[in-house]
Amino acid sequence: MLPDVVGYRLEKGKKILLDEGYRDIKVLFTRSPKHNPQFTGYHNQRIVMIGDIDDSTVELLVCHV
C-alpha cells in the first residue's frame, strides 16, 4: 500500500517512500521557484498529491509554500 505522504515536506516524504521500497520518485512542481516572488527556499516544499505508477515508481506533485 502506498504511504500517505500528502502534506509532508518534500524531503521527509521522499525518505518515507524510499524506506518503503520506492526507488524512482518523480517530482512535479506547481510553479517554478523563479516565477514565485514569495519563494523562500527549498525547505518550504509540500507534497499535495501522490500517484502510484508501478511497484517501484511514484509521482509527487509539490507546491512551494
C-alpha positions in Angstrom: 0.0 0.0 0.0 1.2 3.5 -0.9 2.2 5.5 2.2 0.1 8.7 2.6 2.7 11.5 2.5 0.4 14.3 1.3 1.1 17.4 3.4 4.7 16.3 4.2 7.7 18.3 3.3 9.3 17.0 0.2 12.4 15.6 1.7 10.6 13.8 4.5 8.1 12.4 2.1 10.8 11.1 -0.2 12.6 9.5 2.7 9.5 7.6 3.8 8.8 6.4 0.2 12.5 5.3 -0.2 12.3 3.4 3.1 9.1 1.7 1.8 11.0 0.4 -1.3 10.1 3.0 -3.9 13.2 3.7 -6.0 12.0 6.0 -8.7 10.4 9.2 -7.3 9.3 11.7 -10.0 8.7 15.2 -8.7 6.5 17.7 -10.5 6.1 21.3 -9.2 3.0 23.5 -9.3 5.1 26.5 -10.4 8.7 27.4 -11.0 10.5 28.9 -7.9 12.0 31.5 -10.3 8.5 32.8 -11.0 7.3 32.8 -7.5 8.1 36.1 -5.7 7.3 34.5 -2.3 9.7 31.6 -2.8 11.8 31.4 0.4 13.8 28.2 -0.3 13.5 24.5 -1.0 12.7 23.7 2.7 9.2 25.1 2.1 8.0 22.5 -0.4 5.0 20.4 0.5 3.5 17.3 -1.3 0.0 18.0 -2.4 -0.7 14.8 -4.5 0.9 11.4 -5.0 0.4 9.0 -7.8 1.3 5.3 -7.9 2.9 4.5 -11.3 4.1 0.9 -10.6 5.6 -1.2 -7.8 8.8 1.0 -7.5 7.7 4.3 -9.1 5.7 7.2 -7.7 5.0 10.7 -8.9 4.7 13.6 -6.5 3.0 17.0 -7.1 4.8 19.5 -4.9 3.9 23.2 -4.2 6.1 25.9 -2.8 4.5 27.4 0.4 
